[in-house]
Amino acid sequence: MKARLWPLVMVLLLAGLLTSCNAVEAPDPDLENTSWHVLEINGSPLPEGIEITANFTDDVVGGEAPCNVYSAEYSQDGSQINIDAPIMTQMYCEEENVMETEEAFTRALVAARQIALEGDNLFMQDADGKVVLLLERQPSG
């Protein structure tokens, strides 16, 4: 009977050791005074020749979408983010995929509820945890 308890004791001891270890968590990303360019919208890379930027300063995110300049207030609490609907210039661009990409970007931006930083990549997720935007940090200076 003692031989049967030994594996159980070992499993319980190992489980106790694993739960007592504190995982090192990455600090919450601080977006203030950072600049990014968009790599993907809803898992799809931007069409060739289209660029979108995002600059976070003084609780405002703004930049250049493929056709228009935009600006939106945002609030951040740790990894949680809320971005208001952006104010945009009202230009129309006829180039292929430009207006569709811009519309997809603004929808994804407003849908973002959580952020995670991995190296120089910023992942913005919606309320369901789906990555709606993938951005890459722009060098400062």
N, C-alpha and C positions, 0 to 999 in steps of 0.2 A: 504494500500500500504506500510506503514511503517513496518508492520509485515512481509512482504515478503522480505524486505531488510535486516532485522536483521540476518537471517542465512548467507546471503552472506557476510555481514560485519564481522561476527565471523570467517568464513572460511578464508577470506582475512587476518584478524588479526592473526590467528593461523599460516597461511602460512608465514607471515612476521616474526613471532617469530622463527619459525623453520629454516628459511633460515639465520637468523642473528646469530644463534648458530654456533660456530666454533667446528667442530668435532676434537677430539684429534686423530692425526694420529700417527701411530707407526713410529719410525725413520727408515730410510733405513738401511737394514742390512749391517754391515761391516764384510766382510768375512776374512779380513787379520788376520793371526795368529789363525785361527780356524780349528778344526778337526771334521770330521763327518763320520758316516757310513750310507750306503744306506739301506733304508727300502723297497722302492718300485721303480720299473721302469715301467713307463707308466701305473700306477695304479695296477700293479701286485706285490705282495711281492716276495722277492728273494727266490729262491728254498732253501730248508733246507740244511744247511751245507755250503752255499755260502756266503762269506763276501766281501764287497767292501768298501774301505775307500776313503776319499777325504780330503786332507790337503791343506789349502790355505795359502801360504807364498810368499812374494816378487813377487806378480803378477803371481804366478805359482800355479796351482792346480795339485796335484799328490797324488799317493797312490797305494794301491794294489787292482787290479781287481781280479776276481776269480783265474786267472791263471798267469797273467802278472803284472808287475809294469808299471805304466804310469805316464806321466808328460805332462802338457799343459799350455801354457801361457793364461792368462785371463785378461780382463779389466772390470772394474765395474764403473758405473756412477749412483749412487743412487741405485735404484732397477733394473736397466738395467745391463745385463751382456753379455759378448761375450767371448766364450771359443774356442781357436784354436783346430784344430785336434790334439789329443794326440800323443806323441811319446811313443812307448811301446816296452818292450822286446818281443821276438818272440817265446816264449815257446808254445807248444801245450799240452793241457791237455785232456785226454781221458774220465775223469769222466763225468757222465751224466749231461747235462744242463750247464756245465761250459763255453764252448766256445760260446754258444748261448747267455748266460747271459752277458758275457763280451762284445760281439758285440752289444747287445741291450743297454748296459750301455754307451759305447762310442758314439753310435748314439744319445742317449738322452742327454749326456753331451754337445755335440757339438750343439745340437738343442736348448739348453737353451738360453733364451733371457731376462728373467725377474725372479727375486727372491723375495720371501716373507718369513719373519721369524715369526713364531707363537710359542712362548715358546721356546722349544728346538728342534723344527722341522723347517727345511728349505725346502721350496717348490720351485722347479725350473720349470719354465713354458716355453713353446715354443712360437713362434711368434703369435700363435692363442689363447694363454692363457691356453692351456692344460698342466696339471702338468705332466712333463716327468720324474722327479726324486723327491722323497721324502727322505730326509736325517734327521738323528737325531744327535744332537751335542754329541761329545765324551767329557767326562770330561777332563779338563786340568790337567796337572801335572802328 
